Amino acid sequence: MSAYEEVDLLDMELDEGEEVYTYPCPCGDKFFITVEDLFDNEDKARCPSCSLILKVKFDPDELEARFPEKLEEDEQGSSQLGDEKQELTKQ
């Protein structure tokens, strides 16, 4: 599926409380993509009111610098999964 437009993440508006980036859609609504989606390497922002998709250009290093706590959460989650796997193999 092709994107309607490519937009730099820095040109999008961030709702820090919700951790969601938005950008105006021609239909009058807003494209949106979550910070979590970006950390999962998702680069498509979707509009909930129409079928348009926006390709988001971003630098993962800049994203990690902006949200260092997200990187720590991912590392802790990976560590916990590793611990759980070790426990299961011991049983």
C-alpha positions in Angstrom: 0.0 0.0 0.0 1.5 3.3 -1.0 1.6 6.3 1.3 -0.3 9.5 0.6 2.7 11.6 1.6 6.0 11.4 3.5 6.5 13.6 6.5 9.4 14.0 8.9 8.6 13.1 12.5 9.9 16.6 13.6 7.0 18.1 11.5 4.4 16.2 13.5 2.8 17.3 16.7 3.5 15.3 19.9 0.9 14.7 22.6 3.3 13.9 25.4 0.6 12.7 27.8 -0.7 10.1 25.3 2.7 9.6 23.6 1.1 10.0 20.1 2.3 12.0 17.2 -0.3 13.5 14.9 -0.4 15.3 11.6 -3.4 17.0 9.8 -5.2 14.9 7.2 -6.9 16.4 4.1 -10.2 14.9 5.3 -10.1 17.1 8.4 -9.1 14.5 10.9 -5.5 13.7 11.9 -3.0 11.0 11.0 -1.6 9.4 14.2 1.2 7.1 15.2 2.2 6.1 18.8 5.7 6.3 20.2 5.5 2.6 20.9 4.8 2.0 17.2 7.9 4.0 16.2 10.0 1.9 18.7 8.6 -1.2 16.9 10.0 0.3 13.6 6.5 1.1 12.3 6.6 4.0 9.9 3.0 4.3 8.8 0.6 6.8 10.4 -3.0 6.2 9.7 -6.1 8.4 9.6 -9.0 6.9 11.5 -11.6 8.7 9.3 -10.3 7.8 5.8 -8.1 5.4 4.0 -5.0 7.6 3.7 -1.7 6.5 5.1 1.3 8.8 5.9 4.9 7.5 5.8 6.8 8.9 8.8 10.5 9.5 8.3 12.5 9.4 11.6 15.9 8.7 13.0 15.7 5.8 15.5 18.7 7.3 17.4 16.9 10.7 17.8 13.7 8.8 19.0 15.7 6.9 21.6 17.3 10.2 22.8 13.8 11.8 23.0 12.3 8.8 24.9 15.1 7.1 26.8 12.6 5.6 29.3 11.1 3.6 26.4 14.4 2.1 25.5 14.9 1.1 29.2 11.4 -0.5 29.3 12.2 -2.5 26.2 15.5 -3.7 27.7 13.7 -4.6 31.0 11.0 -6.5 29.1 13.6 -8.5 27.2 15.5 -9.3 30.3 12.3 -10.5 32.1 11.5 -12.7 29.1 14.9 -14.2 29.2 14.6 -14.9 32.9 11.2 -16.6 32.3 12.7 -18.8 29.6 15.5 -19.8 31.9 13.0 -20.7 34.6 11.0 -22.8 32.2 14.0 -24.8 30.9 15.1 -25.5 34.5 11.7 -27.2 35.3 
